[in-house]
Amino acid sequence: MSSDDLFSSFPFLHTKRLTLRQMAVQDAADLHAFYSDTKVTRHLDWLGPDSLEACKMLIESWNEAYAERRLIPWGITLQGSAPIMGTVMLMPTRGEFEVEPRYPLTLGYDLKPDYWNKGMMSEALQAVMDFNDKHIHARRIQAEVHPENIASLQVLKKLGFQQEGVLRQYLMHEATKNFLDVIMLALLFS
């Protein structure tokens, strides 16, 4: 699949239980509901959008970044159900998606706490890894995880990601202005 094909229409992904789809401003209330939960934002470098209007703007910015080939922003839903229960983001570490990726891709994700510990995120991320392997062909996908986010570390390791090290004071939290350490994990594709 060329990058033109990849960005001609949004790539919906389907698993046994889930659909990963493009988000629309109508999903703003769902997004706001889980980003308003401090359990979701506890290990992030921001507090999430603080209003329904901010969620609409965030979704619009994600879709604009997709149109510019800088991000693929999936909303996670249960099969046959509309509400967004989480997100998965895949983006090049630099620039935009290319026909032959030169740069690693970065993976980001969030999930509503009601769906934690049920294998939902593992299932969603496996679909994204399979999509990369079949269509994008990035050699490396990486993720940056807060050291205290044990559940996220376990999900990534279950999928074959390997811990590469701790990046000390790598990110500044948007609200607290504290510098945060992150653990770098990566999955290599042959």
N, C-alpha and C positions, 0 to 999 in steps of 0.2 A: 504494500500500500504506500503510495507516494504521500508526501506531506500535503499535496493538493487534495488527494482523496480523503486523507485523515480529517481535513478541515472543511470539506464540502458539505457535510452534515454531521451533526453531533453524534459521537459513537455511544449508543446505548449498550450497556452490558447486562447480561442476564445470568443469574446463578440459580441454584436449586430453590433458594428462598427469596432472593433479592433482585431488584432492578436498580442499576446505576444509570441515572438519567440527567439531562440538562435541567438546571433549575430556572425558574421564572419568578418574577416579582410576586406572583400569587403564593409562592412558598415562603415568603418573608416571615409570616407568623410562626411557621414550624421552626425556621432557623432561629428566630428570636427566642422561642420557647426553650431550646436546648442551650443556646449561648447564655441565657439568663441564669442557668444553673451553675453555681460555683464549682460543682464537681467536674464540669466540662472544662472550665477555664483555669482550674487550679494549676495545671502544668503547662499552660500556654504562655507566650510572651506578650499577650494582650488580654483584655477583659471581654473581648467580643463586642459586637455592635450593641449599643445601649438603647436602641429604640426600634420600633417597627420600620420607621423611615430609613434608619441607618442600615437595616437588613435589606431593604429594597435596593438601596444604593450599592451595597456590597455585592448583591447578586448581579446587578447591572454591570459592576466593574469586573466581576469574574467573567461574565459573558463577553464583555468587550475584550478582555485579555485572551479569551478563547478565539475570538475573531481575528486577533492580532497574532495568533499562534504562539502565545507565551504561557498558556495554561490550559489544562483540561480539568474543569471543575465539575465533578459528578455529585449529584445529590443521591443519597441512598434511601430506597424505599423497600417495603416488603412487596413481593410479587403481587400484582393486582391491586395495590393500595397506593394512594396518592401522597400521604403525608411524608415529608422528609424526616428521617430519623438520624441522619448523619451526613457527612461529606467526605469525599476523597479528592485531593488535589494532586495533580502531576504536572511538574513544570521543569523546564531546563534550568540548570544552575546559572546559565548565562544565555542571553539572547532569546531566540525562539526555536521552536521545533524545526528540525532540518530534515532533508531527505536522508542523509547519512549522519546520524547524531554524532557530534564530536564531543559534546559535553555530557556529564552525568545528568540524570533527572533527579529531582527532589520530590519526595512523597510527603504529603501532609494529610491528616485525617482527624475527624472528631465523630463521636457517637453519643446519642442520647443515653443517659444512664440506665433507663428502663431496659436497654438492649445489651448492656455489658454482660460479660461472662456467658454468652450464649453462642459464641463462635461467629457472630454476625460480621465483625470487623475482619476477622481472618478470611471469611468467605469473600467479602468485598475486595480486600486487598489482593487475594489470589486471582480474582477476575482481572484486576488491573495489571498484575504481573503477567498473566497470560496474554492480555491485550498488548502489552509492550513486546513480549516475545514474538507474537504473530505479526504485529503491524508497525511498531515504532522501531524496534531493534536497537534500543539504547543498550550499551554494554554494561552500564552501571546505574542502579537506582539507589539513592541514599535517603536516610531519614535522620533527623536531629531530634533527640528525645531528652526531656528533662530527667536527670538521674533518679528522681523519686517516683517517676511514672513507671512503676514496675509492670503494670498490666500491658502497657504499650511495648515495653522492652520484650516481654514474653511473646506478644503477638508477632512481632517482627522476627524474633529468633525462631519461632515455630515455622515461619515462612522461609527460613533459610538465610536471613540477614545475619551478618557477622559484625560483632562490635569491633570497631577499629580504634577507639580511644575516646578520651574526654577532651572536648574543646573548652578550655577554661575561659570564663567571662566572655563568651562568644556572642551572646545576644543581650540587648538591653530591654527590659520589660517596659512596654509602652506606657503603662500607668505609674508603676512604682519607681521607674528609672534605675532599678537595681540591675546589675549585670548578672547574667545567668550562665551557668555551665550547661553544656549539653553533651550527651553521648552520641557519637557518630556511629551509625550502623550502615552497612551497604550490602547489596546483593548484586553479584556479577552474573552476567549472561554470556554464554559462549557464542 
